[in-house]
Amino acid sequence: MRAFQECLSCGKKWFSREDFLVDPSIEIIGYQVNFDDLLAGTFLFNHSCGATLSLSVRYFNGLYEGPIFADRATGSDECPEYCLYQDQLDKCSARCECAYVRNIIDIVKIGRKRWNVSSSPNRDLRPLTSDIRPPTSVLRHPRPPFAAQLPAGMSRF
C-alpha cells in the first residue's frame, strides 16, 4: 500500500490523509500561498521527530464544503493580509477566493478535536458541528473559483 505521506527524517508513514490529520505528533505551523493556483499552495506541519513536512493544499481540498468566493480581495481594505505571512493561521473573514484555504486550515486546527474518529479504517472526518464553516450564502462549486476567466465563447476543452 502506498503511503499518503512519509517523514523523510524518521521514516514514519501515514497511509491516509485521515491518519495523518488525527496523529497527535503532527501540528500545522504554516501556509505558503500560491496566488496563481491556490491548490498549489503548501501547508507546513511539524512532526514530533523535529522534521517539517510540506503538503500541497490539493491534498486537503475535500475537507471544506462551504462557499468559495469568486473574486480575490487581496490588497483591498477588506483583506487582513493573512496569506502574506506564512505563520499566520487565523481564519479570514474577507469575501475572498483565498478565504476557503483559511477555512481548511481552521478545519485542520480546530476541527480535528471535533471529528468523529472511530477505530474503524473508514474514519469520518467531517466536523461534528457546523460552526467551523461560514454561511453558505455565496458562490459554490462546480466552477473552481481560482480558474482564469475565459472570454465569452471560449471553452477550456
ChimeraX attribute file (.defattr): number of C-alpha atoms within 10 A of each C-alpha:
attribute: neighborCount
match mode: 1-to-1
recipient: residues
	/A:1	4
	/A:2	9
	/A:3	11
	/A:4	14
	/A:5	18
	/A:6	15
	/A:7	14
	/A:8	11
	/A:9	12
	/A:10	12
	/A:11	10
	/A:12	12
	/A:13	15
	/A:14	17
	/A:15	13
	/A:16	13
	/A:17	14
	/A:18	18
	/A:19	16
	/A:20	17
	/A:21	19
	/A:22	16
	/A:23	12
	/A:24	11
	/A:25	13
	/A:26	17
	/A:27	19
	/A:28	19
	/A:29	17
	/A:30	18
	/A:31	26
	/A:32	20
	/A:33	21
	/A:34	14
	/A:35	15
	/A:36	11
	/A:37	13
	/A:38	21
	/A:39	17
	/A:40	16
	/A:41	18
	/A:42	20
	/A:43	22
	/A:44	19
	/A:45	18
	/A:46	16
	/A:47	19
	/A:48	12
	/A:49	13
	/A:50	10
	/A:51	14
	/A:52	17
	/A:53	20
	/A:54	17
	/A:55	15
	/A:56	16
	/A:57	23
	/A:58	14
	/A:59	14
	/A:60	19
	/A:61	14
	/A:62	9
	/A:63	16
	/A:64	20
	/A:65	16
	/A:66	20
	/A:67	20
	/A:68	25
	/A:69	22
	/A:70	19
	/A:71	12
	/A:72	17
	/A:73	18
	/A:74	19
	/A:75	9
	/A:76	10
	/A:77	9
	/A:78	13
	/A:79	17
	/A:80	14
	/A:81	15
	/A:82	19
	/A:83	22
	/A:84	12
	/A:85	12
	/A:86	15
	/A:87	14
	/A:88	15
	/A:89	18
	/A:90	13
	/A:91	17
	/A:92	20
	/A:93	14
	/A:94	19
	/A:95	19
	/A:96	18
	/A:97	20
	/A:98	25
	/A:99	23
	/A:100	26
	/A:101	24
	/A:102	20
	/A:103	23
	/A:104	22
	/A:105	24
	/A:106	19
	/A:107	23
	/A:108	19
	/A:109	16
	/A:110	12
	/A:111	22
	/A:112	20
	/A:113	13
	/A:114	13
	/A:115	18
	/A:116	14
	/A:117	17
	/A:118	10
	/A:119	7
	/A:120	7
	/A:121	10
	/A:122	9
	/A:123	13
	/A:124	13
	/A:125	20
	/A:126	17
	/A:127	19
	/A:128	14
	/A:129	10
	/A:130	11
	/A:131	9
	/A:132	17
	/A:133	17
	/A:134	16
	/A:135	10
	/A:136	11
	/A:137	10
	/A:138	12
	/A:139	13
	/A:140	15
	/A:141	12
	/A:142	6
	/A:143	10
	/A:144	12
	/A:145	21
	/A:146	18
	/A:147	11
	/A:148	10
	/A:149	9
	/A:150	9
	/A:151	7
	/A:152	6
	/A:153	5
	/A:154	8
	/A:155	7
	/A:156	6
	/A:157	3
